[in-house]
Amino acid sequence: MNPDTIKTLLLYSLAFNYALLIIWFCIFSFAHDWLYQLHKRWFHFSSETFDVFHYAGMAAYKIGIILLNIAPLVALWLLYP
């Protein structure tokens, strides 16, 4: 694989992952009560704990996007302009 192919792949991956993160945030924000009731059937925790789990998950996912998509993409852009 040449660097241009890898850059294109990382850009598509970055777009897909950020779209997924935005969809997750929108569902969490606009359908919070429905989502909480759905998860409450299987797991018994408070609404605050539910919020903490989702925000921590979104933060971990965003850190993964930065480390696995943005950092290599920037490195390739710096090495192969």
C-alpha positions as CSV (number, residue, x, y, z in Angstrom):
1,M,0.0,0.0,0.0
2,N,1.2,3.4,-0.8
3,P,0.8,6.4,1.6
4,D,-2.0,8.0,-0.5
5,T,-4.1,4.9,-0.1
6,I,-3.5,4.7,3.6
7,K,-4.4,8.5,3.9
8,T,-7.6,7.9,2.0
9,L,-8.5,4.9,4.2
10,L,-7.8,6.9,7.4
11,L,-10.0,9.7,6.2
12,Y,-12.9,7.4,5.4
13,S,-12.4,5.7,8.8
14,L,-12.3,9.1,10.5
15,A,-15.5,10.2,8.8
16,F,-17.3,7.0,9.6
17,N,-16.2,7.0,13.3
18,Y,-17.2,10.6,13.9
19,A,-20.6,10.0,12.2
20,L,-21.1,7.1,14.5
21,L,-20.1,9.2,17.5
22,I,-22.5,12.0,16.5
23,I,-25.4,9.5,16.0
24,W,-24.6,8.0,19.4
25,F,-24.7,11.5,21.0
26,C,-27.9,12.5,19.2
27,I,-29.7,9.3,20.3
28,F,-28.5,9.7,23.8
29,S,-29.6,13.4,23.9
30,F,-32.9,13.2,22.2
31,A,-34.1,9.7,23.2
32,H,-32.6,9.6,26.7
33,D,-35.6,8.4,28.6
34,W,-36.4,5.7,26.1
35,L,-32.8,4.5,26.0
36,Y,-32.7,4.5,29.8
37,Q,-35.9,2.4,30.1
38,L,-34.5,0.0,27.5
39,H,-31.2,-0.5,29.5
40,K,-33.0,-0.5,32.8
41,R,-34.6,-3.9,31.9
42,W,-31.3,-5.6,32.0
43,F,-29.2,-3.5,34.3
44,H,-30.4,-2.0,37.5
45,F,-28.7,1.4,38.0
46,S,-29.8,5.0,38.4
47,S,-30.2,7.6,35.7
48,E,-27.0,9.4,36.8
49,T,-25.0,6.2,36.6
50,F,-26.5,5.6,33.1
51,D,-25.3,9.0,32.0
52,V,-21.8,8.5,33.4
53,F,-21.5,5.2,31.5
54,H,-22.5,6.8,28.2
55,Y,-20.4,9.9,28.6
56,A,-17.4,7.8,29.6
57,G,-18.0,5.5,26.6
58,M,-18.2,8.5,24.3
59,A,-15.0,10.0,25.7
60,A,-13.2,6.7,25.4
61,Y,-14.4,6.3,21.8
62,K,-13.3,9.8,20.9
63,I,-9.9,9.2,22.4
64,G,-9.7,6.0,20.3
65,I,-10.6,8.0,17.2
66,I,-7.9,10.6,18.0
67,L,-5.2,8.0,18.6
68,L,-6.1,5.5,15.9
69,N,-7.2,7.8,13.1
70,I,-6.1,11.4,13.5
71,A,-2.6,10.9,14.9
72,P,-1.5,8.5,12.1
73,L,-3.2,10.7,9.5
74,V,-1.3,13.8,10.7
75,A,1.9,11.8,10.8
76,L,1.4,10.7,7.2
77,W,0.6,14.2,6.1
78,L,3.8,15.5,7.7
79,L,5.9,12.7,6.1
80,Y,4.3,12.7,2.7
81,P,2.8,16.1,1.8
